[in-house]
Amino acid sequence: MSLPDWEEEASAQKSLLNLGRNEIKRRGRQRAAPTSVVTGNGSLDMASSRSEEKVNGFDDELTPRLAGDRLNVLLLLFLYVLQGIPLGLAGSIPMILSSQHVSYHDQAFFSLVFWPFSLKLIWAPIIDSVYSKSFGRRKSWLVPTQYLIGAFMLLLSVFADQVMDRSNGKSPNIYVITVAFFMLNFLASVQDIAVDGWALTMLSKRNVGYASTCNSVGQTAGYFIGNVLFLAFESAEFCNKYIRSTPEPLGILTLTGYLWFWGIVFVVSTSFVWFIKTESDDSHDETEGVLSAYWTLWKILKLPSVMKLCIILLSSKAAFAAAEAVAGLKLIEYGVHKEQLALLAIPMVPLQVVLPILVSKYTAGPKPMDMFLKSYPFRMLMGIEFALLVWITPKMQLADGTFPAAYYGLVLLSYAVHQVALYGMFVSVMGFFARISDPIIGGTYMTLLNTVYK
């Protein structure tokens, strides 16, 4: 089955995802609900009883217009930025451990902290089905989770130096560090599920595709702030070389101070969300309990359209995964210093923030997968370009083992072009997930598709 086919089928079978009781309630509501149909040319269209809502061949109900949703988009963006902060800090710890000559065994043990985001589908149905009606379905999890993240950061800020043993020169307590950041990432994964589910109801149906843009831009910015920015200003060498006129033994930022600052930000911002932002009434979309949510997840997995979608997503990266994974290693093998490659990644961050915003113009509408289909062959061709880059690397190496500025410019250009194809696919498929996910179990549905794709 081709990609357009399963896009149509997935959208057409969306109504099958509800339990019988919920479907009856939804159909009983007195409002005009659009239905999925397939047009004569094989593209997805939406039919409505109000013919005047047709605009340029698509329903006006699905044509993105940010009027009325701008504040919601900004809130989602901010929540995803907060989500990226603990992920970025967790990613920065291995660099700090390496500078203290921690063994590879201990660094491998610390990698356990990233497991919660791979396993979050296990607890996603609980977050969708257990909540307080008076408090709000998504706020029931979002508010306490972000308070806990803030509390954890404030607590860690008190004991960070002691745990890292940076004051007396001893080896860091890797077990305490791993448990602390495992809990931070676990809480961040819960926040991710809650925000993903809330995005489906916070944004109007016409603008739900912008959820993928907020996700991509926010997480990238948050990770950059918590990782690259922190490591740069925590480094005494970087600060003394580029910022200070008089060298000092420590950087401008410290792990203790950074954790304290973001702990305060989490507590204060969560209080604003709690008291100011209200949730829409989704009482008609109630689930029957935890077991019912898990059973619905199983029913989703058995849908023919979802099974075909999962197969395509799992196999879609086979065409370029090898070239993308090996290219950097081959460049290092041929003499390019890994520090230089790491520096070239820094200019990519602004591009990674801007690209989803530019791509959202094409992915927030009724046919978000168009960008995916157009970017896929382009990304495959980038595999050939990476192979040529690896081939030309030894030929451009100078006698002293270094490389000219033109070579690094070529590498930077290759990485930039690759990012265009990568984010064209990523934002597109995330927008498609938001479009087809059912708000009744929105967090679980989005988590399932995201886990399969990533």
N, C-alpha and C positions, 0 to 999 in steps of 0.2 A: 504494500500500500504506500502511496506517495505521501509526502508531507502535507500537501493541501488536503488529501483525503482524510487523514486522521485529524487534522484541524477541524474539518467540518463535522466528523463523527463525534469528536470529543465535545464540541459545543452542542451538537444535536442531542447527545445523550445526557446532558448535564442534569436534566430533571429526574433521571433515574437514581441520582445520588441520595435523594431524601428518603427517609423512612415513610411508610404509608401514612402514618398519622400526621406527620409534618407536611407532607405533600397535599393532603386534604385541606389543612389549615391555610396553606399558601394559596391554593386555588380558590378558597372561599373568600379571600379578601376582595373587596370591591374596588379594583383598580385595573386599568388596562395593562396587561403584562405582555411584553414582546415575546415572540417565539422564533426559534431558529429554523430557517429553511435554506435550501440550496438553490441558487439561481441557475439559470440555463447554462451559463459559462463555467459552472463548477465552483464558484466562489461563495463564501459564506455571506449571507445577508440576514437581516432581522426584519420580520414582518410585524406590523402594528396595525391595530384597528383604526388608527388615525393616519390617513394617507398624507395629510399635510406635513407630517413629521419627516418625510423623505427629503433628504438634501443630497444632491449629487450622487444618487444611487444608494446611499446609506441612510439608516434611520438617524434622525436628529437626536434620538435618545442615546446613540452611541458615538456621536461626533464630539470629540473632546473640546470643552470650553472651561477654562479655569475660573471664570467668574463664579463667586460663591464658594470656591474650594481652595482659594489661595492660602488662607490661614491653616487649613487642614493639611495642605501639602507641606507648608513650612513646619508644622508640628511633627509630621511623619519624618521629615528630613532630620529634624533635631533629635528625635527618638532613635533613629538609626545611627546618627553620629555618636550618641551616648553608648549605643551598643558596640560600636567599634573601639571605644576607649579601652575597656578591659582586654579585648582581643589583642589590641596593639601592645599594651603593657605586657601581656603574657608572651607575645612574640619578641619583646625586647629583652626578656630575662635571659634567654640562652646566650645573647651577645655579652651580657654582663658576667654570666657564669664563665664564658670562654676567657674573658679578660682576667679572671681569677684562677685560671688553669684548673677548672673543674673537669673531672674525668668524663670520657665519652659515655661511660655507663650511667653516670648520674644525669648527664644531659639527655640521654635516651629515656631515662625514667621520668624526667620532667615533661617529656612530650605527651605524657598521659593527660595533661591538662587540656589538650585540644579534643579529647574524645567526646565531651558532651554535645558538641555541634554535629558529630557524626551519628550520635545515638538518640537525638532529641525526638525522633519519631515515636520512641517508646512511651514518652510521657505527654506527647502532644494531645492525644484524645482526652486525657485528664484535664488539661488546661481548657479545652473546648467545652467540657461538660460540667465541671464543678466551678460554681461561681455564685456570687450574691446578686440577686436581681436588683436590690435597692442600690447597691454600690456600682453596678455595671458589669457586664460580662467580661470585658477585656481589662477594665481598671481593677477588677478583683485580683488579677494576677500582676498587672503592670505596676501598680502603685507599691504593693508590699515588696515585690521583687527589686525594684529600683531603690527602695529604702534600704533593703538588705545589701545591695551592691555598695551603696554609699557608706553604710555602717562597716562593711568589710574593709573598704578602702581606708576609712578613718582608723580602724583598729590596726590594720597593717602599717599605717603610717607611724604608729607608735612603736611597733616592734620591728620595723623593716631593717634598721641597721643591726639590731641584735640577731635577727634571723639570717641576714646576709653575712653577718660577721665581718663587716667591712672595716670596723673600727680597730679590731685587734689582729687582723690579718689571718684569722683562722679560715678553714674551709666552710662555705655556706651550708646550712642545714637543709639539704635538698629535699628531705621528706616533708618538713614543715612548709617549705616554699611550694612544693608540688600540691599539697593538700589545699593551701590557701588559694592558689590560682586555679585549681580545679573547681573549687566552689565558686569563684568569681565567674569562670566560664560557664559553669552549670546555670548560674543565675542569669547570665547573659543569654543563654540558649532559651530559657523560659521567657525572658523579655522578648526575644526574637519571635517566638511562636505567638505571643500575645499581640505584638505589634503587627505581624503579618495578618493575623485574623482581624484585627481592628481596622486595618487599612481597607479591607473589602467593604466595610460598612461606613467608615468615616468619610470616604470619598464617594461622590455620586457615581452612578453606574457609568456615565459617560467618561468620567475621569479616573476610573479605577486602574487604567493602564499606567498612570503616573506613579503608582505604588512601586513599580520596578525601578523607576528612575530615582525615587527617594531612597530605596534600598541600596542601590549601587553607589550613588553619590555619597550618601550618609555613611555607610560602612567604610568606604574608601577614605573619606576625610577623617573619620574617627580613628581608623587604624593608623593613618599617617600621623595624627596628633599624638596617639599613644605610643607609637613605635619610632618612626623616623625622627620626628621633631624632638621627642624626649631623649633619644640616644645622642642626637647631635648636641643638644644643650646640656646634657649630662656629662659629655666628654670634655675633660679639661684641655685636651690637645686641640679639639675643634674650637673651643671658646678662646683659648689663648692665641690661636693662629688667625682666626677670622673676626673676632669681636673685641677682645681686650687689647689694651696697649701695654698693660703690666701683667705678666703671667701669674697665675694662681694655681694651687694644687688641685682644686676641685672645679667642676663645671658650674654653670649658672643655675641649673636645676639639679635637684637631688631626688632620689626615689621616694624618700620620706615626704618631702614637700609636694611632689607631684601627686602622690596618693592622697594627701590631705586636701589639696585643692580640688581634685575631681570628686572626692567624697562629699565635700560641701556642695559642689555643683549638682551632684545626683540628688542630694537631700532637698535642696532648695527648688530645683526644677520639678521634681516629683510632686512637691507640695502644690506648685502652681497647676500642674496637670490635674491633681486630685480635686482642687477646689474650683477651678475655672472651666475645664473642659468637661462637657457632658456627653454621654453616649446616646446614640439614637435608640429608640425603643425597638428591640428585636424580640419581643416576647413571643411573636408568632414563629420564631425560629428556634425554639427551645429544643434541646435534646432530652432524651428520657433518662440519661444517667451515663455513668462511666462505661458499663458493659455495652450499652447501646452505641456509644461512640466508637468503641473498638470494633463492634460488629459492623457499623457503617464503614469504617476503614477497610474491613475485609471485603465488603461489598464493592467498594470503589476499586480495590485491587483486582477484583474479578471482572470488571467491566471490559469488554473487548477493546473499546477505544483506549482505555487507560493502559491495558496490557501492551497494545501496539505502540502507544506513546512511550512507555517505559523501555521497550526494546529499542526503539529509535534513539532515545536519549542516551541509553547505555552504550550504544554502538556508534553514535554520531562522532565521537572524538577519536575513533580509531584511525581515521584518515590522516590526522595531523599530530596525534599525541606523541609519537616517537620523535618526529623532527623537532617539535617544540621542547621536549624534555632533554634531548641529547645535545642540541645546538650549543647551549651554554657550557656544558661539560667539555665539548670538543674544543671550544674557543680557549678554555683554560688549559686543556691539554696541549694546545699549539702555542702557548706562551702568553696569553692574555691574563693579566692578574685579576683575581676575583674581586679585589678591592676596586679596580677600575670598572668592572661590570656593575658592582653595587652602586657606585657613584652615578653610572648612567641610568640606573633605575629611578633616581630622584627626580629628574625632569619629567618622568612618565607620570608622576602623581598628579600634577595639574591637568594633564591630558586625560587621565582616568576620571577626574572629577567633571571635566567639561564635556567629554564624549557622551555620557549618558543623557546629559541635558539636550545636546544637539540631536541625539538619536530619538529622544522621546517624542519628537514631532511626528515620527513615522511609526512608533510602537504603541502609542497611547490610543490609537483609533480602533476601528472595528476589525482590522486585519493585522494584528501585531506580528504574525509570523512571516510577513513579507520580507522584513529586514533580515530575519534569520536565513531564509532561503537564498537571499541575494548575497549575504556575507559568507555563507558556507563554502562555495567554490573559491571565493577570494582567499579565504583562510587556508584552503588546501594548497593554493598556489604559493602561499607564503612558505610552505614546507620546502618547495624547490628553491625559493630565495634564500632560506636559511642554509640549505645545502651548498649553494653557491658562496655564501658568506664564509662558511667553514672552509671551503676549497681555496678561497682567495686569501685566507688569513696567513698561512706560512709565506705566501709570495709577497705580502706587504710588510713583513717583519724586517726591521732594520738590523744592521750588523751588531748593534749593542743589545739586541733582544727586545727593544721597545717597539712601539708602533706609532706611525705618524698621526697627527690630528685628523687627517682626512679619513683614516681607517675608523677612528672612533665616531666620527660624524656619520659614516656609513652604517655602523652598528646602531647608532642612535636612531637614524632614519628607519632602519629595518624594524627596530622595536616599536617605533611610533606607528608605522603602517600596520604592524601586526595588532597593535592595540585597537585600531579602528575596526578591524574584522572581529576581534575577540569581543569587544563591547557591543558591536552591532548584533552579534548572536546572543550575548548574555542578556542584555536589556530587553531584546525582543522576546526571548523565551520566557523571561520572568513576567513580562507584560501579558503574555499569553496565559501563563499560570494564573495570574490575578483575574483575567477575563473569564476563565472557565471554572474557577474554584467556587464552591458553594459556601456562602457565608455561615450556614448552619454549623459546619465543621471547618471553617476557613483556615484556622491555624494548622489543623491536621492535614488538610488537603494541600496547602502550600508547602508544608514541611515535607510531605511525601514526594511531591514533584521536585522540590529543590534538592532533596537528598539524592534522588535518582540522577538528576542532571549533574550535580557536583561530584 
